[in-house]
Amino acid sequence: MPTVKIRAATTPREVGANVMTEETRTARRTARRAPEVRCRAGGPAAPSRPVRRVPGLRVEVARVRGDAAVVTVEGEIDLHTADGLRAALVELHAAGFRRLVADFSAVPFCDATGLGALVAARNHLAARGGEIEIAGVRPAQLRLLRITGLHRLFPLHADAMTALASGDASAPSR
């Protein structure tokens, strides 16, 4: 039976990694992946290149109306998934969606890292003529958005359908 040894990390590469060894081999840590992005409705297609996935978070285009997309976010947004959410939103904007409505009704938890990722994605999109709105925010998350003042940065809506309707009302008639 092999001997299992536990030792302290000795190189910068090992810091944060699993350093439990079996004789001389170091166990490998799984790679971090971005969220899965799927498109259920018509309109601009989801990104053409494969999208990376983050365990515990799913980002899916649920509805498309013109250059607007409702993006359903499911799972906890924290240190492990925040960068994936930011990358997915930026990628969807690059795929042709100018206006993204992030539906947070299936997000049970969002910490400061998640808020930072939303702000980073919003700043990226705003610099390129895009916008992010948030719908279906839970009361605890709404309180956090108000405490931090982010309710002034992101238009908030009760649900995704209300968000789409408000965008249609402000769109110029043709």
MIDOSE-1310 file (N, C-alpha, C; in nm, 2 decimals, decimal comma, always signed):
residues 174
mptv	+0,08/-0,12/+0,00/+0,00/+0,00/+0,00/+0,09/+0,12/+0,00; +0,06/+0,22/-0,09/+0,15/+0,34/-0,10/+0,13/+0,43/+0,02; +0,24/+0,50/+0,05/+0,24/+0,59/+0,16/+0,19/+0,73/+0,11; +0,09/+0,79/+0,19/+0,04/+0,92/+0,15/+0,11/+1,02/+0,24
kira	+0,17/+1,12/+0,18/+0,24/+1,22/+0,26/+0,17/+1,36/+0,24; +0,16/+1,44/+0,34/+0,11/+1,57/+0,32/+0,22/+1,67/+0,36; +0,25/+1,76/+0,27/+0,36/+1,85/+0,30/+0,31/+1,99/+0,26; +0,38/+2,09/+0,31/+0,35/+2,23/+0,28/+0,39/+2,26/+0,14
attp	+0,32/+2,36/+0,08/+0,36/+2,41/-0,05/+0,50/+2,47/-0,05; +0,58/+2,43/-0,15/+0,72/+2,48/-0,15/+0,75/+2,57/-0,27; +0,66/+2,57/-0,37/+0,68/+2,66/-0,48/+0,56/+2,74/-0,51; +0,58/+2,86/-0,57/+0,46/+2,94/-0,60/+0,35/+2,87/-0,68
revg	+0,39/+2,78/-0,76/+0,30/+2,70/-0,84/+0,21/+2,62/-0,76; +0,26/+2,57/-0,64/+0,18/+2,48/-0,56/+0,09/+2,56/-0,46; +0,12/+2,68/-0,44/+0,03/+2,76/-0,35/-0,11/+2,75/-0,39; -0,20/+2,71/-0,31/-0,34/+2,70/-0,34/-0,37/+2,57/-0,41
anvm	-0,27/+2,49/-0,44/-0,30/+2,36/-0,51/-0,30/+2,25/-0,40; -0,35/+2,14/-0,44/-0,35/+2,02/-0,35/-0,21/+1,96/-0,35; -0,15/+1,97/-0,24/-0,01/+1,92/-0,23/+0,00/+1,79/-0,16; -0,11/+1,72/-0,14/-0,10/+1,58/-0,09/-0,04/+1,50/-0,19
teet	+0,07/+1,42/-0,15/+0,14/+1,34/-0,25/+0,13/+1,20/-0,22; +0,14/+1,12/-0,32/+0,16/+0,97/-0,30/+0,30/+0,94/-0,35; +0,38/+0,92/-0,25/+0,53/+0,91/-0,28/+0,58/+1,04/-0,34; +0,60/+1,04/-0,47/+0,66/+1,16/-0,53/+0,57/+1,24/-0,63
rtar	+0,45/+1,19/-0,65/+0,36/+1,26/-0,75/+0,27/+1,35/-0,67; +0,25/+1,47/-0,73/+0,16/+1,57/-0,67/+0,02/+1,56/-0,74; -0,08/+1,56/-0,66/-0,21/+1,55/-0,71/-0,24/+1,68/-0,79; -0,32/+1,66/-0,90/-0,35/+1,78/-0,99/-0,48/+1,84/-0,95
rtar	-0,48/+1,97/-0,97/-0,60/+2,05/-0,94/-0,68/+2,07/-1,07; -0,81/+2,07/-1,06/-0,89/+2,09/-1,19/-0,88/+2,23/-1,23; -0,89/+2,25/-1,36/-0,88/+2,39/-1,42/-1,01/+2,46/-1,40; -1,00/+2,59/-1,39/-1,12/+2,68/-1,37/-1,18/+2,71/-1,51
rape	-1,31/+2,70/-1,52/-1,37/+2,72/-1,65/-1,48/+2,83/-1,64; -1,50/+2,90/-1,75/-1,61/+3,00/-1,76/-1,75/+2,93/-1,76; -1,85/+3,01/-1,74/-1,99/+2,95/-1,74/-2,03/+2,91/-1,88; -2,12/+2,82/-1,88/-2,18/+2,76/-2,00/-2,28/+2,87/-2,06
vrcr	-2,28/+2,89/-2,18/-2,37/+2,99/-2,25/-2,45/+2,91/-2,35; -2,58/+2,92/-2,35/-2,66/+2,85/-2,45/-2,76/+2,95/-2,50; -2,81/+2,93/-2,62/-2,91/+3,01/-2,67/-3,03/+2,93/-2,70; -3,15/+2,96/-2,64/-3,27/+2,89/-2,66/-3,36/+2,95/-2,76
aggp	-3,35/+3,08/-2,79/-3,44/+3,15/-2,88/-3,36/+3,20/-3,01; -3,44/+3,25/-3,10/-3,38/+3,30/-3,23/-3,30/+3,43/-3,20; -3,25/+3,49/-3,31/-3,17/+3,61/-3,30/-3,03/+3,58/-3,32; -2,94/+3,68/-3,27/-2,80/+3,65/-3,29/-2,76/+3,52/-3,22
aaps	-2,68/+3,45/-3,29/-2,64/+3,32/-3,23/-2,55/+3,34/-3,11; -2,54/+3,23/-3,03/-2,45/+3,24/-2,92/-2,31/+3,24/-2,98; -2,21/+3,27/-2,90/-2,07/+3,28/-2,95/-2,03/+3,16/-3,03; -1,96/+3,18/-3,14/-1,93/+3,07/-3,23/-1,82/+2,97/-3,18
rpvr	-1,74/+3,02/-3,09/-1,64/+2,94/-3,04/-1,69/+2,87/-2,91; -1,63/+2,75/-2,88/-1,68/+2,68/-2,76/-1,67/+2,77/-2,63; -1,77/+2,76/-2,55/-1,77/+2,84/-2,42/-1,72/+2,76/-2,31; -1,64/+2,81/-2,23/-1,59/+2,74/-2,11/-1,70/+2,74/-2,00
rvpg	-1,69/+2,64/-1,91/-1,79/+2,62/-1,81/-1,74/+2,64/-1,67; -1,82/+2,69/-1,58/-1,78/+2,70/-1,44/-1,88/+2,61/-1,36; -1,83/+2,52/-1,28/-1,92/+2,44/-1,20/-1,99/+2,53/-1,10; -2,12/+2,50/-1,10/-2,21/+2,58/-1,00/-2,27/+2,70/-1,06
lrve	-2,24/+2,74/-1,19/-2,30/+2,86/-1,25/-2,34/+2,82/-1,39; -2,46/+2,87/-1,43/-2,51/+2,85/-1,57/-2,56/+2,98/-1,62; -2,51/+3,02/-1,74/-2,56/+3,14/-1,80/-2,61/+3,10/-1,93; -2,74/+3,14/-1,96/-2,81/+3,09/-2,07/-2,90/+3,20/-2,13
varv	-2,89/+3,21/-2,26/-2,98/+3,31/-2,33/-3,12/+3,25/-2,34; -3,21/+3,31/-2,27/-3,35/+3,26/-2,26/-3,44/+3,32/-2,36; -3,42/+3,44/-2,40/-3,51/+3,51/-2,49/-3,43/+3,62/-2,56; -3,47/+3,64/-2,69/-3,40/+3,74/-2,77/-3,51/+3,83/-2,83
rgda	-3,49/+3,96/-2,83/-3,58/+4,05/-2,89/-3,50/+4,16/-2,96; -3,48/+4,15/-3,09/-3,40/+4,25/-3,16/-3,25/+4,23/-3,11; -3,19/+4,34/-3,07/-3,05/+4,33/-3,02/-3,04/+4,31/-2,87; -3,16/+4,28/-2,81/-3,16/+4,26/-2,66/-3,18/+4,11/-2,63
avvt	-3,11/+4,06/-2,53/-3,12/+3,92/-2,49/-3,14/+3,92/-2,34; -3,23/+3,83/-2,30/-3,25/+3,80/-2,16/-3,16/+3,68/-2,13; -3,07/+3,70/-2,03/-2,97/+3,61/-1,99/-3,00/+3,55/-1,86; -3,04/+3,43/-1,85/-3,07/+3,36/-1,72/-2,94/+3,32/-1,66
vege	-2,93/+3,36/-1,53/-2,81/+3,32/-1,45/-2,86/+3,23/-1,34; -2,80/+3,11/-1,33/-2,84/+3,02/-1,23/-2,72/+2,97/-1,15; -2,73/+2,99/-1,02/-2,62/+2,94/-0,93/-2,57/+3,06/-0,85; -2,47/+3,03/-0,76/-2,41/+3,13/-0,68/-2,30/+3,20/-0,75
idlh	-2,30/+3,33/-0,73/-2,19/+3,41/-0,79/-2,10/+3,45/-0,68; -1,98/+3,40/-0,68/-1,88/+3,42/-0,58/-1,74/+3,43/-0,64; -1,64/+3,42/-0,56/-1,50/+3,42/-0,60/-1,47/+3,32/-0,71; -1,53/+3,21/-0,71/-1,50/+3,10/-0,81/-1,58/+3,12/-0,94
tadg	-1,69/+3,19/-0,94/-1,77/+3,20/-1,06/-1,78/+3,34/-1,12; -1,74/+3,44/-1,05/-1,76/+3,58/-1,09/-1,69/+3,61/-1,22; -1,56/+3,57/-1,24/-1,49/+3,59/-1,36/-1,56/+3,53/-1,48; -1,62/+3,41/-1,46/-1,69/+3,34/-1,56/-1,82/+3,41/-1,61
lraa	-1,89/+3,47/-1,51/-2,00/+3,55/-1,54/-1,97/+3,67/-1,62; -1,86/+3,74/-1,58/-1,82/+3,86/-1,65/-1,78/+3,83/-1,80; -1,70/+3,72/-1,81/-1,66/+3,67/-1,94/-1,78/+3,64/-2,03; -1,88/+3,57/-1,97/-2,00/+3,53/-2,05/-2,07/+3,65/-2,10
lvel	-2,09/+3,75/-2,01/-2,17/+3,87/-2,05/-2,09/+3,95/-2,16; -1,96/+3,96/-2,15/-1,88/+4,03/-2,25/-1,89/+3,95/-2,38; -1,88/+3,82/-2,37/-1,89/+3,74/-2,49/-2,02/+3,75/-2,56; -2,13/+3,76/-2,49/-2,26/+3,77/-2,55/-2,27/+3,91/-2,62
haag	-2,22/+4,01/-2,56/-2,22/+4,14/-2,62/-2,14/+4,14/-2,75; -2,02/+4,07/-2,75/-1,94/+4,06/-2,87/-2,01/+3,98/-2,98; -2,11/+3,89/-2,94/-2,19/+3,81/-3,04/-2,30/+3,89/-3,10; -2,32/+4,02/-3,06/-2,42/+4,10/-3,13/-2,53/+4,15/-3,04
frrl	-2,54/+4,12/-2,92/-2,64/+4,17/-2,83/-2,60/+4,30/-2,77; -2,67/+4,41/-2,80/-2,63/+4,54/-2,74/-2,68/+4,56/-2,60; -2,80/+4,50/-2,57/-2,86/+4,51/-2,44/-2,88/+4,38/-2,38; -2,83/+4,36/-2,26/-2,84/+4,23/-2,19/-2,92/+4,25/-2,06
vadf	-3,02/+4,17/-2,05/-3,10/+4,17/-1,92/-3,06/+4,05/-1,85; -2,99/+4,06/-1,74/-2,95/+3,95/-1,65/-3,06/+3,92/-1,56; -3,12/+3,80/-1,58/-3,23/+3,75/-1,49/-3,16/+3,68/-1,37; -3,17/+3,74/-1,25/-3,11/+3,69/-1,13/-3,21/+3,61/-1,04
savp	-3,32/+3,57/-1,10/-3,42/+3,51/-1,01/-3,38/+3,37/-0,96; -3,28/+3,31/-1,03/-3,22/+3,18/-0,99/-3,09/+3,19/-0,92; -3,05/+3,31/-0,88/-2,92/+3,33/-0,81/-2,95/+3,35/-0,66; -2,92/+3,24/-0,58/-2,94/+3,25/-0,44/-2,84/+3,33/-0,36
fcda	-2,72/+3,36/-0,42/-2,62/+3,43/-0,35/-2,53/+3,50/-0,45; -2,49/+3,63/-0,41/-2,40/+3,71/-0,49/-2,32/+3,79/-0,39; -2,19/+3,77/-0,39/-2,11/+3,84/-0,30/-2,04/+3,96/-0,37; -1,95/+4,03/-0,30/-1,89/+4,15/-0,35/-1,81/+4,12/-0,48
tglg	-1,75/+4,00/-0,49/-1,68/+3,96/-0,61/-1,77/+3,96/-0,73; -1,89/+3,91/-0,70/-1,99/+3,90/-0,81/-2,03/+4,04/-0,85; -2,05/+4,13/-0,75/-2,09/+4,27/-0,79/-1,97/+4,33/-0,87; -1,85/+4,31/-0,83/-1,74/+4,36/-0,90/-1,73/+4,31/-1,05
alva	-1,77/+4,18/-1,06/-1,77/+4,13/-1,20/-1,88/+4,19/-1,28; -2,00/+4,22/-1,22/-2,10/+4,29/-1,29/-2,06/+4,43/-1,33; -2,00/+4,50/-1,24/-1,95/+4,63/-1,27/-1,85/+4,63/-1,39; -1,76/+4,54/-1,38/-1,65/+4,52/-1,48/-1,72/+4,49/-1,62
arnh	-1,82/+4,40/-1,62/-1,88/+4,37/-1,75/-1,96/+4,49/-1,80; -2,03/+4,56/-1,71/-2,11/+4,68/-1,74/-2,01/+4,79/-1,80; -1,90/+4,81/-1,74/-1,80/+4,91/-1,79/-1,75/+4,87/-1,93; -1,72/+4,75/-1,95/-1,68/+4,70/-2,08/-1,78/+4,72/-2,19
laar	-1,91/+4,68/-2,16/-2,02/+4,70/-2,25/-2,05/+4,85/-2,28; -2,05/+4,93/-2,17/-2,08/+5,07/-2,19/-1,98/+5,14/-2,28; -1,86/+5,10/-2,27/-1,75/+5,16/-2,35/-1,77/+5,13/-2,50; -1,85/+5,02/-2,53/-1,87/+4,98/-2,66/-2,02/+4,99/-2,71
ggei	-2,09/+5,08/-2,64/-2,23/+5,10/-2,67/-2,33/+5,00/-2,62; -2,30/+4,92/-2,53/-2,39/+4,82/-2,47/-2,44/+4,86/-2,33; -2,53/+4,78/-2,28/-2,58/+4,80/-2,15/-2,63/+4,67/-2,08; -2,62/+4,67/-1,95/-2,67/+4,56/-1,87/-2,78/+4,61/-1,78
eiag	-2,89/+4,53/-1,77/-2,99/+4,56/-1,68/-3,01/+4,43/-1,60; -3,06/+4,44/-1,48/-3,08/+4,33/-1,39/-3,22/+4,31/-1,35; -3,27/+4,19/-1,36/-3,41/+4,16/-1,33/-3,42/+4,04/-1,23; -3,53/+4,04/-1,16/-3,55/+3,93/-1,06/-3,46/+3,92/-0,95
vrpa	-3,41/+4,04/-0,90/-3,32/+4,04/-0,79/-3,39/+4,00/-0,66; -3,33/+3,92/-0,58/-3,39/+3,88/-0,45/-3,38/+4,00/-0,35; -3,46/+4,00/-0,25/-3,46/+4,11/-0,15/-3,32/+4,14/-0,09; -3,25/+4,03/-0,05/-3,12/+4,05/+0,02/-3,02/+4,11/-0,08
qlrl	-3,02/+4,07/-0,21/-2,93/+4,12/-0,31/-2,97/+4,27/-0,35; -3,10/+4,29/-0,35/-3,15/+4,43/-0,37/-3,10/+4,52/-0,26; -3,10/+4,48/-0,14/-3,05/+4,56/-0,03/-2,90/+4,59/-0,05; -2,83/+4,49/-0,09/-2,68/+4,50/-0,11/-2,66/+4,60/-0,23
lrit	-2,74/+4,60/-0,33/-2,72/+4,69/-0,45/-2,75/+4,83/-0,40; -2,85/+4,85/-0,31/-2,88/+4,98/-0,27/-2,78/+5,04/-0,17; -2,72/+4,95/-0,08/-2,62/+4,99/+0,01/-2,50/+5,04/-0,06; -2,46/+4,97/-0,17/-2,34/+5,00/-0,24/-2,36/+5,11/-0,35
glhr	-2,49/+5,15/-0,37/-2,52/+5,25/-0,47/-2,53/+5,20/-0,61; -2,51/+5,07/-0,63/-2,52/+5,01/-0,76/-2,65/+5,01/-0,83; -2,76/+5,04/-0,75/-2,89/+5,05/-0,80/-2,90/+5,17/-0,90; -2,81/+5,26/-0,88/-2,81/+5,38/-0,98/-2,73/+5,35/-1,10
lfpl	-2,65/+5,24/-1,10/-2,57/+5,21/-1,21/-2,64/+5,11/-1,31; -2,71/+5,02/-1,25/-2,79/+4,91/-1,32/-2,94/+4,94/-1,31; -3,01/+4,95/-1,42/-3,15/+4,95/-1,42/-3,20/+4,82/-1,36; -3,29/+4,83/-1,26/-3,34/+4,71/-1,19/-3,49/+4,69/-1,23
hada	-3,53/+4,56/-1,25/-3,67/+4,53/-1,29/-3,72/+4,42/-1,21; -3,85/+4,41/-1,19/-3,91/+4,30/-1,11/-3,89/+4,17/-1,18; -3,90/+4,16/-1,31/-3,87/+4,04/-1,38/-3,82/+4,07/-1,52; -3,79/+3,97/-1,60/-3,73/+3,98/-1,73/-3,83/+4,04/-1,83
mtal	-3,95/+4,00/-1,82/-4,05/+4,05/-1,92/-4,07/+4,20/-1,90; -4,07/+4,24/-1,77/-4,09/+4,39/-1,75/-3,97/+4,46/-1,81; -3,85/+4,41/-1,79/-3,73/+4,47/-1,85/-3,74/+4,48/-2,00; -3,78/+4,37/-2,07/-3,79/+4,38/-2,21/-3,90/+4,48/-2,25
asgd	-4,01/+4,48/-2,18/-4,12/+4,58/-2,21/-4,07/+4,72/-2,19; -3,99/+4,75/-2,09/-3,95/+4,88/-2,07/-3,85/+4,93/-2,18; -3,77/+4,83/-2,23/-3,68/+4,86/-2,34/-3,76/+4,89/-2,47; -3,87/+4,82/-2,49/-3,95/+4,84/-2,61/-4,02/+4,98/-2,61
asap	-4,06/+5,02/-2,49/-4,12/+5,15/-2,47/-4,03/+5,27/-2,50; -3,90/+5,25/-2,46/-3,80/+5,36/-2,48/-3,74/+5,35/-2,62; -3,76/+5,25/-2,69/-3,71/+5,24/-2,83/-3,78/+5,33/-2,92; -3,71/+5,39/-3,02/-3,78/+5,48/-3,11/-3,88/+5,40/-3,20
sr	-3,99/+5,46/-3,23/-4,09/+5,38/-3,31/-4,05/+5,40/-3,46; -4,08/+5,29/-3,53/-4,04/+5,29/-3,67/-4,16/+5,29/-3,76
